[in-house]
Amino acid sequence: MLIFTLMKFYFFITVLLVSICGCSNLNRSDTVSTIMLNDNEIIVSYLDKLKADTVEILLSDLVEGCELVQLEYTEEALFQPWKTTITEKYIGITQEERYRGSYKLFSRSGKFLCNIGSIGQGPGEYFLICDDVIDEKNELIYLAPFIGTNKILVYNTSGRFLKNIEMPQLMIGPQLFLSGDTLTVAYIGSTNDKSMVSQINIKSGQVLNDVTTQIPQLGYTIFYNSRNMQHIFDITHSAYDTLYHFNNSNCSLRPIFAMSGDLYEKPFKDHCQLNKHFVLTTIRNKGLIATDLKHKRSSWAKVKNDYFGNLVVPYATDIFYNGYFVYNIQPEQLMEEIKKRLSESSCTEKDRQELQKTLSTLKEDTNNVVFIGKLKNGIERRLF
């Protein structure tokens, strides 16, 4: 069994940040620097050195286009969304825990296809899904229950339960990444309270690697991964400051990005790497920070959807997930957001026309609508 030295990484990064952060009156480019740790380059953003103002970033700089999809309205198709996964052919919906709803599968045009599994304790059943993978190549769906099982559930895209993939131990908060025939799972091991990364061959079910990390657990805080870049399993942990990439070929983690802040009061944060040049960090109860890895700049930020009248994009991390911008919203809520935007003095005539056009397509008491835009591989110009 391999042993990661993540706490050593974290300790060295913290010491380096303390020694570097002595300057003041920084501009945005001064809030980011590059440090070397064990021959590894890490980009660091300094939370406590950011300017108080907020920059506006246009969604068109991050995605190739944006469409609004109306999901089919039938009793069986209704849901309460928690997380939405977009692929070229499908829209997958994981529901909120309190509604105990099954995983819903729609086509990209919004047609309801089927329920994937159901609530319960029998074969192919679950109580709460933590993460999902839609494998279009093989027309399979992998669901990882949040807690209390050592099984990853496998279904076909027609909703039929096929098999379980057995994990080495019971899991808490598993996160999935599929590359070829290898399924990588990051989770908290319930038997030893250690952070684990396991690799499974999806065809044979054989455990290829079972790795213990040295990240201590704080309650049930869990990993997060955005899966926005092909072949890169990015891993972050809300209780810590560092974004890692997991190398599937040699089972190793390397730190890519870190954020320093008040060393005596570390806010919980979620890093989301959109592409090779751009990271968004959600600071709990404070806001959103954008970091340009290419131009070494960082700022408080908000994203505006300039495809749809410059509506403000909410700063939840999973808005950018699995290679897409995805915003799943009830039509009534979107109607209120549009009306609020129309009342603002900054709303231009072009914005008004686009918003009124969108408003005319919305109906109350129907199923949700979903904004969808495919993420660009990088940023083409300096955004702020």
Secondary structure, 3 states (H helix, E strand, C coil): CCECCHHHHHHHHHHHHHHHCCCCCCCHHHHEEEEEECCEEEEEEEHHHCCCCCEEEEHHHCECCCEEEECCCCCCCCCCEEEEEECCCEEEEEECHHHCCCEEEEECCCCEEEEECEECCCCCEECCEEEEEEECCCCEEEEEECEEEEEEEEEECCCCEEEEEEEEEEEEEEEEEEECCEEEEEEEECCCCCEEEEEEECCCCCEEEEEECCCCCCCCCCEECCCCCCCCEEEEECCCCEEEEEECCCCEEEEEEEEECCCCCCCCEEEEEEECCEEEEEECCCEEEEEECCCCEEEEEEEEECCCCCEEECCCHHHEECCEEEEEECHHHHHHHHHHHHCCCCCCHHHHHHHHHHHHHCCCCCCCEEEEEEECCCCCCCCC
